Amino acid sequence: MRFLLLFSLFSQFLTMPEATAQTNPPIGQKSPMVTFSFRMKPGQDLKEELDRVVREERIEAGLILTCVGSLTDASLRLANQEKATTYTGHFEIVSLVGTLSLKGSHVHLSVSDSTGRTLGGHLMPGNKIYTTAEIVIGILPDLLYTREPDPTFSYRELVVRKKKRK
């Protein structure tokens, strides 16, 4: 009898919404998404133009959905390096990924050369468009991305918050 009483009380506790909300904080935030599509032209700088779009469109939480195109110069900050490395030649953009925000973006670029050798790293200024860059950005209107120091390494890392309703 005692077992049934304890089991009944325990079962009720597990189904209480406030109990699960306190022990399982959200691991992320949801938002609808709208898209913004555009094309960059020869000679434009990939990073500078992305930053300009973020400013002009007032993107507070965005992501790069896709990008195809080519570069004549590639400038990447490679893993665990402080400064950019610049490559000259003709490169295909094989990947452009990252988060975008007025409060700080974080974008990685991968390019391949004419032999298929692929390089990747942090997107830096100095990536000049060769023929085109066709880009689609997702914008998350219910969210705000900021960058705050993380105590683990003291880098400014992504913090995702729900926007306050007006």
Secondary structure, 3 states (H helix, E strand, C coil): CHHHHHHHHHHHHHCCHHHHHHHCCCCCCCCCCEEEEEEECCCCEHHHHHHHHHHHCCCCCEEEEEEEEEEEEEEEECCCCCCCEEEEEEEEEEEEEEEECCCCCEEEEEEECCCCCEEEEEECCCCEEEEEEEEEEEECCCEEEEEEECCCCCCEEEEEEECCCC
